[in-house]
Amino acid sequence: MPEAFLVLALIIVFIADFAIANAKVKGSMLSCLTLGLLAVVTAVCVTANPSEAFGGMYVTTAAANVMKIILAAGTFIVVLMAQPWVSSRETTVKTEGEFYMLILSTLLGMFMMISSGHFLMFFLGLEMASVPMACLVALDKYKKNSAEAAAKYILTATFSSGVMLYGISMLYGATGHLYFNDFTAALSAQHLTLNIVGLVFFFSGLGFKISLVPFHFWTADTYQGAPTPVTGYLSVISKGAAAFALCVILMKVFAPMIEYWEYLLYIVIVLSITIANLFAIRQKELKRFMAFSSISQAGYIMLAVVGASQQGVTALTYYVLVYVVANLAVFSVINVVEHNNGGRTDMRAYDGFYSRNPKLAFLMTLALFSLAGIPPFAGMFSKFFVFMAAAQQGSALAYAVVFVALVNTVVSLYYYLLIVKAMYIRETENPLPTFRTDTSTKIALALCTAGILLFGVCSCIYEWIFAAAA
């Protein structure tokens, strides 16, 4: 039902884009229509039951429905925060309808990817999410950086998809099956080498989507060149869907090969968190800074997979939930500042930000503290749960990886505080002017801030996810 309603929403927005002739009301009507449809999709996800379709190619579970709720709600916030950009002179009329249709198309692909029970269904869902995303990245077509970002994204996405499909073909050659359930039963020691190579290729292809090191090279350029709302969408919704899908496939399909993929995860997690943190310290452009921050956060997300347990799935889903609200709060502020400051997104633009716009500076500080894992914000609890899930594995190597992640948390706190220092301490002769925030951004920030403050202390949310992960 969630996918069916998304298809219906896509058709409705598509028709409305052509049917509404009045340019003055078209933008507001399309945005209200999209927000209403996303709210309906979220409600449908809440009421959806575990089910199976197309001979087992489509399989949805309670845990998958929870992730769909998070993704749909996050997309709702993205559409809210995008209003200043969508209604700007360069964007309006020409690409408003396209933006909403592409957003819904990518979300549909992510839903199919999460609910796949077959490798080809998974691949089709992945492509349904990736190809429209390239169009979203290129929507600021009059800006050179947007076209360059889209080119880099589509080239790396195509390459990673080819690598993944090559890995799937190896796995099919070794087992003769593409259904997840049949595949697990068909894994044998006779074709162990082919299975391992296929696993590595499959993991590498999905590593590009999650932007794990060493598959991260596209991330900073794409994040910088894409429109800021699209960057926010790419950093949390796309990453969350791919991370959850990888988690489920590793635990469900490759469970007999856990001794091999756990070592692969250890290496990738340590590299992602450490290298991303070191590069983030050097950044002077805020969207590039958030790109390396997202690479580091991807490492923390995958830390939950190490334990291969119910607690690990719960910790990953909970981490994605908290990451959605914290990261989108930051991007909401970046977007509104960019809109009111001639398109600037460099860190120097935030010098003395608190003196002119104290409320926005305060909300951004809360979001940054949550991303850094400072108590009592929700980010501290999310990091604690992924550390617990990884430590539950019990090996010395798992403890070592958790220790490295803990040390890197201190490093991440340092570079997040660089932005706080710019807003509160660093002075400038030309600070940002005082400006009024539009209503849609206020609503988006209110939702995100409520999540940052409440998700960590309302234990019922974690218990709800834990029950679904069972």
C-alpha positions in Angstrom: 0.0 0.0 0.0 2.7 2.6 0.7 4.2 2.0 -2.8 0.8 2.1 -4.4 0.0 5.4 -2.7 3.3 6.8 -3.8 2.6 5.9 -7.4 -0.8 7.6 -7.0 0.8 10.7 -5.5 3.3 10.8 -8.3 0.5 10.7 -10.9 -1.6 13.4 -9.1 1.4 15.8 -8.9 2.3 15.1 -12.5 -1.3 16.0 -13.7 -1.5 19.0 -11.4 1.7 20.4 -12.8 0.1 20.5 -16.3 -3.4 21.4 -15.2 -2.6 24.5 -13.0 -2.2 27.3 -15.5 -2.0 30.2 -13.0 1.7 30.7 -12.4 1.1 32.8 -9.2 -0.7 30.0 -7.3 0.9 27.0 -9.0 3.9 26.9 -6.7 1.9 27.1 -3.4 -0.7 24.6 -4.7 1.9 22.1 -5.8 3.8 22.3 -2.5 0.7 22.0 -0.4 -0.4 19.0 -2.6 2.9 17.3 -2.2 3.1 17.8 1.5 -0.5 16.5 1.9 0.3 13.4 -0.2 3.5 12.7 1.8 1.5 13.0 5.0 -1.0 10.4 3.6 1.9 8.1 2.6 3.4 8.3 6.1 0.1 7.5 7.6 -0.3 4.5 5.2 3.2 3.3 6.3 2.1 3.4 9.9 -1.0 1.2 9.3 0.7 -1.2 6.8 1.2 -4.8 7.7 4.0 -7.2 6.8 3.2 -8.7 3.4 4.5 -10.5 0.4 3.9 -10.0 -3.4 5.1 -11.0 -6.9 6.1 -14.5 -5.8 8.3 -13.3 -3.0 10.2 -10.6 -5.0 8.5 -8.0 -2.8 8.7 -8.7 0.9 7.9 -6.1 3.6 8.4 -6.5 7.3 7.6 -4.4 10.4 11.2 -3.1 10.5 11.0 -2.1 6.8 7.7 -0.2 7.5 9.3 1.7 10.4 12.2 2.8 8.0 9.6 3.8 5.4 7.9 6.0 8.0 11.2 7.7 8.8 12.0 8.2 5.1 8.5 9.6 4.2 8.6 11.9 7.3 12.1 13.1 6.4 11.0 13.8 2.8 8.1 15.8 4.2 10.7 18.0 6.1 12.9 18.3 3.0 9.9 19.6 1.0 9.2 22.1 3.7 12.8 23.4 3.9 13.0 23.6 0.1 10.3 26.3 -0.2 12.7 29.3 -0.2 14.7 27.7 -3.0 11.8 26.3 -5.0 10.0 29.7 -5.0 13.1 31.7 -5.9 13.2 33.6 -9.2 15.6 31.1 -10.9 13.6 28.0 -10.0 10.0 29.0 -10.0 7.6 27.9 -12.8 10.3 26.0 -14.8 11.2 23.3 -12.4 8.8 23.4 -9.4 6.7 20.4 -10.6 9.8 18.5 -11.7 11.3 18.9 -8.2 8.2 17.4 -6.5 7.9 14.6 -9.0 11.6 13.6 -8.8 11.4 13.7 -5.0 8.5 11.2 -5.0 10.1 9.1 -7.7 13.3 8.6 -5.6 11.3 7.9 -2.5 9.4 5.2 -4.4 12.7 3.6 -5.5 13.9 3.6 -1.9 10.7 1.9 -0.8 11.1 -0.8 -3.4 14.8 -1.3 -2.5 14.0 -1.7 1.2 11.2 -4.2 0.5 12.9 -6.3 -2.1 13.2 -10.1 -1.6 15.1 -10.7 -4.8 18.4 -9.3 -6.1 17.0 -7.9 -9.4 14.1 -6.2 -7.6 16.6 -4.7 -5.3 18.7 -3.5 -8.2 15.7 -2.0 -10.0 14.7 -0.2 -6.8 18.2 1.2 -6.4 18.2 2.5 -10.0 14.7 4.0 -9.5 16.2 5.9 -6.6 19.5 6.9 -8.2 18.5 8.1 -11.7 15.9 10.7 -10.6 18.4 11.8 -7.9 20.9 12.8 -10.6 18.2 15.0 -12.1 17.6 16.6 -8.7 21.3 17.3 -8.3 21.2 19.1 -11.7 18.1 21.2 -11.1 20.2 24.4 -10.6 21.1 24.1 -14.3 22.1 27.7 -14.7 24.9 27.2 -12.1 28.1 25.6 -13.3 28.6 23.6 -10.1 25.2 22.0 -10.3 25.9 20.5 -13.7 29.3 19.3 -12.6 27.9 17.8 -9.5 25.3 15.9 -11.5 27.9 14.6 -14.0 30.1 13.3 -11.2 27.1 11.8 -9.4 25.6 10.0 -12.4 29.1 8.7 -13.6 29.9 7.2 -10.1 26.4 5.9 -9.7 26.5 4.2 -13.1 29.9 2.7 -12.3 28.9 1.5 -8.9 25.7 0.0 -10.3 27.8 -1.9 -12.9 30.1 -3.2 -10.1 27.2 -4.3 -8.1 25.5 -6.1 -11.0 28.7 -7.8 -11.7 28.8 -9.0 -8.1 25.2 -10.2 -8.3 26.0 -12.2 -11.5 28.9 -13.9 -9.7 26.6 -14.8 -6.8 24.0 -16.1 -9.2 26.7 -18.2 -11.0 27.7 -19.7 -7.6 24.2 -20.5 -6.3 21.8 -20.5 -9.2 19.4 -18.3 -7.2 18.4 -14.6 -6.9 15.7 -14.9 -4.3 17.1 -13.9 -0.9 15.7 -17.0 0.9 16.8 -19.5 -1.7 20.2 -17.8 -2.0 21.0 -18.3 1.7 20.2 -22.0 1.5 22.2 -22.5 -1.6 25.5 -21.0 -0.3 28.1 -23.7 -0.1 31.8 -24.1 0.5 32.2 -25.5 -3.0 32.0 -22.1 -4.6 33.4 -20.1 -1.6 35.9 -18.0 -3.6 33.2 -16.9 -6.1 30.8 -16.1 -3.3 33.4 -14.0 -1.5 34.3 -12.1 -4.7 30.6 -11.5 -5.4 30.0 -10.3 -1.9 32.9 -7.8 -2.2 31.6 -6.5 -5.5 28.1 -6.2 -4.2 29.3 -4.4 -1.0 31.5 -2.1 -3.1 28.5 -1.1 -5.3 26.3 -0.2 -2.3 29.3 1.4 -0.6 29.2 4.1 -3.3 25.5 4.8 -2.5 26.2 5.2 1.3 29.5 7.1 0.5 31.7 4.9 2.6 35.5 5.2 2.3 37.1 4.4 -0.2 33.9 4.9 -2.3 33.3 8.4 -1.2 35.1 10.6 -3.8 31.9 11.9 -5.4 30.4 13.1 -2.2 32.0 16.5 -1.5 31.7 17.8 -5.0 28.1 16.6 -5.4 27.0 18.0 -2.1 28.6 21.4 -2.8 27.1 21.7 -6.4 23.6 20.4 -5.7 20.8 22.7 -4.5 20.9 22.8 -0.7 17.6 21.0 -0.2 18.7 18.2 -2.5 22.0 18.0 -0.6 20.0 17.5 2.6 17.8 14.9 0.9 20.8 13.1 -0.4 22.7 13.1 2.9 20.0 11.6 5.1 17.1 10.0 3.1 19.1 8.3 0.4 21.9 7.3 2.8 19.4 5.9 5.4 17.6 3.8 2.8 20.8 2.3 1.4 22.3 1.6 4.9 19.1 -0.2 6.0 19.0 -2.3 2.8 22.6 -3.2 3.2 22.1 -4.2 6.8 19.1 -6.4 6.0 20.9 -8.1 3.1 24.1 -8.8 5.0 22.2 -10.2 8.0 19.5 -12.1 6.0 21.2 -13.2 2.8 24.9 -13.4 3.7 24.4 -14.6 7.3 26.5 -17.8 6.6 29.4 -15.6 5.4 29.4 -13.4 8.5 33.0 -14.2 9.3 34.1 -12.6 6.0 31.9 -9.5 5.8 32.5 -8.5 9.4 36.2 -8.0 8.7 35.2 -6.0 5.6 33.0 -3.9 7.7 35.6 -3.3 10.4 38.0 -1.9 7.7 35.5 0.3 6.0 34.1 1.7 9.3 37.5 2.7 10.7 38.5 4.3 7.4 35.2 6.1 6.9 35.1 7.6 10.4 38.8 8.5 10.6 39.5 9.9 7.1 36.2 11.8 7.0 36.9 13.5 10.3 40.4 14.5 9.2 39.2 16.0 6.0 36.2 17.7 7.7 38.6 19.8 9.8 40.2 21.3 6.7 37.0 22.4 5.0 36.1 26.1 4.6 32.9 25.6 2.6 30.0 24.5 4.8 28.3 22.1 2.3 31.6 20.3 1.7 32.1 20.2 5.5 28.7 18.5 5.8 29.7 16.1 3.1 32.6 14.8 5.1 30.5 14.8 8.2 28.0 12.6 6.4 30.7 10.2 5.4 31.8 9.9 9.1 28.1 9.5 10.1 27.8 6.6 7.6 30.7 4.9 9.4 28.8 5.2 12.7 25.6 3.9 11.0 27.3 0.8 9.7 28.8 0.2 13.2 25.4 -1.1 14.2 25.6 -3.9 11.6 28.7 -5.5 13.2 26.7 -7.3 15.8 24.2 -8.8 13.3 21.5 -8.9 15.8 18.0 -7.4 16.6 19.7 -4.8 18.7 21.9 -3.9 15.7 18.9 -3.4 13.4 17.2 -1.3 16.1 20.3 0.8 16.7 20.7 1.5 12.9 17.1 2.5 12.4 17.2 4.7 15.5 20.4 6.3 14.4 18.9 7.1 11.0 15.9 8.6 12.7 18.0 10.9 14.9 20.3 11.7 12.0 17.4 12.8 9.8 16.2 15.4 12.2 19.6 16.7 13.2 21.1 16.9 9.7 18.0 18.4 8.2 18.0 21.1 10.9 21.5 22.1 9.8 20.6 22.1 6.1 17.4 24.1 6.8 19.6 26.9 8.3 22.2 26.6 5.5 19.4 26.9 3.0 17.7 29.9 4.5 21.0 31.7 5.0 22.1 30.9 1.4 18.7 32.3 0.2 19.1 35.6 2.1 22.9 36.1 1.6 23.5 36.0 -2.2 24.0 32.3 -2.4 27.0 32.1 0.1 27.6 28.8 1.8 31.2 29.4 3.0 31.9 29.3 6.8 33.0 32.9 6.9 29.4 33.9 6.1 28.5 32.7 9.6 30.9 34.9 11.5 28.9 36.8 14.1 25.7 35.0 13.0 24.4 35.0 16.6 24.5 38.8 16.9 22.0 39.3 14.1 20.0 36.0 14.0 20.2 34.5 17.5 17.3 32.0 17.1 18.6 30.4 14.0 22.1 30.3 15.5 20.8 28.6 18.6 18.8 26.0 16.7 21.8 25.2 14.5 23.9 24.8 17.6 21.5 22.3 19.0 21.6 20.3 15.8 25.4 20.4 15.7 25.6 19.2 19.3 23.3 16.3 18.5 25.4 15.3 15.5 28.5 15.4 17.7 26.8 13.2 20.3 26.7 15.6 23.2 24.2 14.8 26.0 21.3 15.2 26.6 20.5 15.5 22.9 19.2 12.5 20.9 22.5 12.1 19.0 24.3 11.0 22.2 21.7 8.2 22.6 22.0 7.1 19.0 25.8 6.8 19.2 25.5 5.0 22.5 23.2 2.4 21.0 25.4 1.7 17.9 28.4 1.3 20.2 26.4 -1.2 22.3 25.3 -3.1 19.2 28.9 -3.4 18.0 30.3 -4.3 21.4 27.7 -7.0 21.7 29.7 -9.0 19.1 32.1 -9.6 21.9 35.4 -10.0 20.0 38.6 -8.0 20.8 38.5 -6.6 17.2 34.9 -5.3 17.7 36.0 -3.6 21.0 39.0 -2.0 19.1 36.7 -0.7 16.4 34.3 0.8 19.0 37.3 2.4 20.8 38.5 4.0 17.5 34.9 5.3 16.9 34.8 6.8 20.4 38.1 8.6 19.9 36.8 10.0 16.6 33.7 11.3 18.4 36.0 13.7 20.2 37.5 14.8 16.9 34.1 15.3 15.4 33.2 17.5 18.4 36.1 19.7 17.6 35.1 20.4 14.1 31.4 20.9 14.8 32.5 23.5 17.4 34.3 25.4 14.7 30.9 26.4 13.3 29.7 27.3 16.8 32.8 29.4 17.3 32.2 31.3 14.1 28.5 32.0 15.0 29.1 33.1 18.6 32.7 34.2 19.0 34.3 35.2 15.7 33.6 38.8 14.7 33.4 40.4 11.3 32.9 43.9 9.9 30.1 42.6 7.6 28.0 40.2 9.5 24.9 38.6 7.9 21.9 41.1 8.0 18.9 40.3 10.2 16.2 38.6 8.1 12.8 37.0 8.6 12.6 33.2 8.2 9.7 32.0 6.0 6.9 30.0 7.6 7.8 26.6 5.9 11.4 26.8 7.2 10.1 27.6 10.7 7.9 24.5 10.7 10.7 22.3 9.4 13.1 23.7 12.1 10.4 23.2 14.8 9.9 19.5 13.8 13.6 18.9 13.7 14.3 20.6 17.0 11.4 18.6 18.7 13.0 15.4 17.4 16.5 16.4 18.6 15.1 17.1 22.1 12.5 14.3 22.5 13.8 11.3 20.6 16.6 10.8 23.2 14.3 10.9 26.2 11.2 9.2 25.0 12.1 5.5 25.4 8.9 4.4 23.7 10.3 5.3 20.3 13.3 3.0 20.8 11.0 0.2 22.2 8.7 0.6 19.1 11.7 0.2 16.8 13.0 -2.7 18.9 9.7 -4.5 18.7 9.5 -4.1 14.9 13.1 -5.4 14.5 12.1 -8.6 16.2 
